[in-house]
């Protein structure tokens, strides 16, 4: 029943509940799609038995009349940053190769309770550090999209959640988890022509997620539609006493509250986001987005976010600083890789384990982070970056006096060929220029597909909302989705 793989989260859940097909039939269809998609290199580990076992539980519950969860019968991909009990979790790094957690992350546990099953652990940029999915120890993820020039140049699926974007766009999973530290849900969603949501910082528990930058990391859903993301986010979110940054707030029924009527809403257009180097097609899609939101009843207003130009450099001080602290735990002592040359002492083991276990981009960021935290440089770099972060957040707070939402591009360009930017870290970092400000401020934001460019590649539009206003962001995303009518999908070549 290959046609089942064309269904999204809500359609699968409702079809299982009605008895149109069984959860096991769905799981078998997606397991087969996973097996056929090895050319994308999107999975580090596949777990077909997990998907089938979860499906059988759902079918049994339905047969006995039990209430089904909001994700009942939906098999998903799990980014390899989420610890999964008894299933290898590596953060796509050699230093964690073979690590099988004896516990479950809160987000994945919530999804299993809601009835979802796991197709496997998804490839990603190592420790979520990257924007193209080229830093993984398990090799590059290849986008299912190709340019329409007749060539077969492998394209980037975005990063760090590149495995997630690839499987959702390729109809290999109806949805997947992602994490967003500085755009790692939104940027790959834009590259792959899918929807990705970064909720307010603290909406989803960070417990059991391998840490990159703890004050920025946030889990979120990636799916083919706004409604599917709303359903999945409702299952993922919730207060968790094990996470000190978790929001102790009720989880709204975002899916039930979806409304594309934006009458009375003001949408801000930040003038600082008109940046040199942005593709003309991106700017054109932005103009279309304004028209779509006007058509939905919103008023478009110009706003200023004056510290935008400082957001990216501040991010690339704060995030590496936190990473250098978080990654200090990987030393070869308790778990993961241990590289101990003959006759070596403890310090030699630390150094050799990290040299062997970490990839180049991880080492680069750890070195940057250690430098900016060192004596003599802490005040000059890290403290200054934190002050800039506060100014970026204040810009947004002042903007909310003039608007309810902000519309911007998600990325400055469409997807690019793998290898195009891998030798130029600064060019790679610029991919995050539109996504980073909302991350620094901890705001809810999402990417919605808008159109294809001249090369036949997807472009995304980004919506940013007030703290805790995921509903407003999702509603505006639905308004764009309905008017854009984006139904393009990659032609299967894998």
N, C-alpha and C positions, 0 to 999 in steps of 0.2 A: 504494500500500500504506500508507494512512494509519494502519492499525492498528499499524504499526511505531513510530509516535511515542508509543505508550503503553508501550513497553518501556523499561526502565532500562539502566544500564551493563552489569551482569553478563548480563542476558538477551540484550542485543544482541551482546556479545562471544561468548557461548556459542552463540548461534544462527548467527552468522557462521562460527564454527569448525566447527559440525556441518554446515553447508551448507543450513540451513533457508531462508536468504535470503542475498543477497550484501551486502557492505559498501556497494557502490554503490547498491543499492536503499534501504538505510538512509539514506545521505547525501541521496539525491534526495527521500525523504520529509520529512526534517527541513529541507532547503533550501526545500521548498514551504511548510512550516509557518512558517518565518522570513518568507517573502515575504508570507504572509497576515496576519502579526501586526504590521503597521506601526503600528496604532493604539496599541500598548503603548509604542512609542518605546524599545524595549529595546536596539536595536543602533545604534551610531554608524556602523560600517562592516560590511557583510556580505561574506563571502568564500566564496561557493558553490564556486568553482573549487578552493579549498584543501581543502574537505571532500571533493570528488569525487576529487581527486588522491590524497589519503591513503587513501580507500576503494579506489581502483584498485590501490594498492600492496599493501594487505592482501589483496585478492582474488587478485592475482598470486602473493603469497607462499603463500597457501593452496593454490593450484593446483599449485605446485612442491614442496609438502610442507615448506616452511620453518616453523619455530616462530613462533607469533604472539604478540605482546605482550599484556600484561594489559588494554590498552585498545583492542585491535585492532577496527577497524570502528566505533568509537564517536565520533560527531561531537559536539563540545562548544562551548559559548560561552566566550570568553576576555575576562575583564574588561579594560577599556581601560587598566589600569595596568601590564599586562605588555607589555614591548617585544617586538614580533613583526617579524622581518626583512622589510623591504620592504612592510609593511602599516602604515598610519597608526596612530600611538599618541599620544593626546592627553591622557590622564588627564581627559577631559571638560572640558578648558580651552581657551579661545581662544588662550592664549599658546603652546600647542604645536600649533596647527592646521597640518596639512600635514606634520608631522614623521614621517618614515618611517625607523625605525631600520635601521642596517646590521648589526645583530646580533640574536640571539634570547635572551630571558630563559632562565635555567636551568630554571625550572619548566615553561615552555611547551615548551622543547626536550626535556625528559624525557618530556612527554606525547606529543609527536610520535614519539619513539623507541619509546614503548610502543604505538603504532599508532593514536592518536587523530587526528582531523581537526578543523579549525576552521571553525565556521559563521559566525563574525564576531566583531567587537570590541564588547563590551557597554557600554552606557551606565552611568553611575555618578555619584555626587556628585563634584564637581570636586576633584581631587587627594585623593579619598577623605575629604573634609571635609563630613560631613553624615550625617543619620540618616533622611532621607525621600526621597532622590534628587530633590531640588528645586534643587540648586545647580549642576547640569550646564549648561555652555554649549550643549549639544545639546538642552536642554529636559527636562522632567520625564519620568521613567518612570512609567507607570501600572500599578498592580497588576492582574493578571487577576481578582482577587477583587472581588466586589461585596457590599454588605450585602444581607441577605435581606428588606429592607423594600419591594422592588419599585422602588426608585429606581436611578439610574445615577450616583451620586456617585463621581467618580474617587478611588480609595484609594491610599495610599502603599504601595510595595513594600518600604519600609525602605531603609536605606542604611548604608554607601556602596555596597554590592554589590547595588543594587536591580535593575539589569538582569539580573544573574545569578539572583536569586530569582524574578523575573518569568518568565523563559524556562523555568526548570525547573518551576515550578508550573503554567505554561500548556501544558506538553508541547510546547514549541517547541525544547527541547534536553533530552537525557537527563541532562546534568550541566553544570556550569560552574565555572570558577575564581572564587574570591573572595579578598579580603584583609581581614584583621582587625587593626585598630590598637587600637580600644576597643570592639569589638562588631560590626564591619561585615560579618562573616559570620553571626554568631549572630542578631543582631536582624532582618535581612531574612529569614533562614530561618524565624524564628518568625512573622513577619508573613505569610509566603507558604505556611506549612504544609509545609515541606520540611526536610531534614536539612542542617545545616552544621557543619563541624568546623574549629576553630582549633587546630592542633597546638602542641606545646611550642615556645617561641621558639627558632629555629635549626634546626628539623626540615626546613623547606623553605628553599631558598636565596632570598635577597632580591636576588641579582644580576639586573639587567635589569628590576626592578620600580621604577616611578617612586616615589621616596621621599616619604613624609609625615613620620612620626616613626620614625627608624631603630631606636631601641631597643625599639619596640613592634610595628612592622609584621610581619605574618606571613601567608603565603599558605595557603590551605586549599581543600578541595573543598566543593561544594554539589550535592546530588543528592536523589533521591526516597526513598532508603532508607539505613539505616545500612551495609548491606553494600556498596552502590554507593559510598558515601563512603570506606569502608575500602579498596576496590579502587583508587579514584582517588588517595587519599592515598599509597598505596604506590608509585604511579607518579610522583607529584610530588616526594616526599621524597628526601633523600640528601645526603651531604656534598658541598660545593662549595668548592674552594680559593679561588675568586674572591670568596667572602663570608667575611669574617673572623669573623662570628658564627655561621657554619654549624656544626652539631653533627657531629663526626667519630665517628659511631656507625653501626652497621649498621641497615638499615631492616627491621623485623620484617615478617612476613607477617600483617598485621593482619586481612585478610579470612579467611585460613585459620585464624586463632586465635579467631574470634568464638565466644562461648559465653554464652548468656543465663542460665546458672545462677550466681547470686550468693551461694551458700551460703558462709558464713564471712566475707563482706564486711560492713563497717560503712559506712553512708552518713550523712554529717553534714548536719544541717539548721541553717544559721546563723541564730541568733535575730535578728541585726541586719538580716536581709533582709526582715523583716516591716515594711514601710515605709508611711507615710501616703501616700495617693494611688494606691496599687496597686489595680487593679480587683478586685472581688470574684471575678469569673470566673477571674482569674489565681490568686488564693489557693485557689479550689476545685480548679483543675487541679493545683496544688502538692500538695494533700492526696491527690488521686488518684494522683499520682506516687509518694508515699510508700507507698501501699497496693500499687501495682504492684511496687515494688522489694521490699517485704516478701514479696509472693507469689513473687518470684524467689529468695527465700532470704536476702535481706540483712537486717541489723539496722539500724534507724533510731535514730540518736543525736542529741541536741542538742549543738551546738557554738557557740563564740563566735568571731567575727572582729571584735574590738572597734574596729578602725580603719576599718571599712567606710565610715562616714559621711564620712571625709576622702578617700576614694579618688577620687571624681569631681572635686572641686576640685583635687586634686593632678594628676590626669590633664590637666585643662584648663589647667595651667601647663606641665607637662613636654612634652605633645604640641605645643602651639603654639610653644614655645621651639625644639624640634627642627625644626618646620616652617619657622620664620623663617630658620633656618640653611640647611636643604635647598633652599628656594625662592629663595634669593639667587642661584642659578645662572641663573635665568630673567631675563635682562637685555637681550635683543634683539641680542646680539653674534654668537653662533655659530649658533643654530638657532631655529626657531619664529618667533613674531611679532616684528616690529621696527616700532615707531611712532616715526618721526623727523620732527618738524615742521620746516618750512623754517627754516634759520638756527639750529637748536637745537644745543647742545653735548652732550657725552657724558652728563652728569648728567641733562639734560633728556630724553634718549632713554631712560635707565633708568626715570625716573619715569613718562614717558608710556606706555612699553611695558607697565609693570606696572599702571598705572591702566587701560589699555584691555584688557589680557590676563587679569587676574585678576578673578574674581567677588567679590561682596560678602563671602561667608562666608570665602573665602580671605584677603581683605584683613583681615578682622576678626581672624583667627587669627594672621596674620603680625604685625599690630600688637601683639596681646597678647604674642606670643612675643618680639618685639623689645624691648618694654617690660620684661618680666620678666628679660631678659638684660642690660639696660642697667646702666651704672655706678650704684651706689647702690641698686639694686633686686635685683641678682643674689642676694645673700645673703638678703634678706628674702623673696623669692618662689621662685626656681628652686632654691636650695640647700635651703630648707625643704620644697619639694615632693618633692625627691629623698629627703629623710629620711623623709617620710611614706610614700613608695613602699617604702622599706626596711621600715617598720613593717607595711605591708599584706602584704608578702611574708613577713615573720616570723609574722604571724597564721596564714597558711596552713601554714607549716612546723610550728607548734605544733599546729595542728588535725590534722595527719597522725598525731600520736601517738594520736589518739582515733578516727580514721576513715580509710577508704581512698578515699572519693569524697565529693563534696558535691553535693547536689541543691538547686536554686533555680529561681525563675522566670527566663526569658530576658529578658523585658521587663515593665515595670509596666502596660502596656496592650496591647490588640490594635492592629492597623493603624488609622490615623486618616485622615480625608479630606485630600487634597492641599490645602495652603494653610492648614490649621487652626493650625499652629504656626510657620509660616515667618516671622511677624512677632515672634516671641518666642524668641530664641536660647536663653535659659535653660530654657524648657519643652522645647525640642528636645533640649538636652544631657541632660536627665533621662531620655531614652529609654535612655541607656547605663548607668544607675545599677547594674544587676545584672551587666552584662558587663565593666565597666572593671576591677574588682579582679583578675580572673584575667589580664587583659592586663598590668596593672602588675607582676604576679608572674611573667609568662611561662609560665603553666601551660596544659596542654591542656584544652580545653573544647569542648562542642558543644551545639547546640540540636536537640531532637527534637520533632516535632509531637505534641500531647497530645489536643486536642479542639477543637471549635468553640464560640464563645461564643453568647450569645443573638442576636447580629446575623449569625450564620453565618460569622464570621471566625475564622481559625486562631489557636490559642494554642500557644506552645512552652515546653518545660521544658529547663532548662540543667543539664548535668552538668560538674563540674570535677574534674580528677584531679591526681595527683602528677606532678612533672616526669618526662617521658619515658614516662608510663603511658597513652599513647593507647589501648592495648589495653583497659585497665580502663574507660576512658571509653566506648569503643565497645561493650563488652560490656553495660554498664549501659544504654546507649542502645538496644541491641537488646532488652533485657528490657522496657523501656518500650514500644518500638515493637510488640512482639508482643502486649502486653497492652492497649495503647491501641486497636489495630486501626484506626488512622487511615487511612481510604481516601478521604476527601473531596478533591475537586478542583473548581476553579472552573468554572462553566458558561461555555462559549465565547460571548462577545459581540463579540469583535474580528474 
